[in-house]
């Protein structure tokens, strides 16, 4: 199955991480603020190899980042 970038809240990402939603704003422990754009691998059948991944963007300088959804809360708190 090919990796897939999907905007919005996929069923899997909602079931596992319902608080991580597209367009939500999060603050990293270092103080930078980011906006969630989408999820990758949201329909994976092999999550060990292709974990659901959050695609997010720095709101100030627009750099793009990704992080496995299951590692999200280690570094981020919800801003709005």
Steps between C-alpha positions, in 0.01 A plus 500: 500500500641840406546764766223755494480863605149576612363833615252508781449252778530140390310228679817344635659822619173601669463164672857498632560875542162679489644830628744537207293664227583679177523876545559466877778712652764348729796633699826304502693479828759740346232771462443479125139486381384257231185429300397144415448471124427132432573138582714257303454122503156537656368191324803280549458128544853477642529764776829360630665575167286800398372675815232768484699821472402861571603754234532845657633847424673769702257794500777760499751379240280244315748210525338157466555213741366152568482287813339166581161564661583265787796727591309829469418571865858454614581845358173689432215661692176616342469877452171521316 
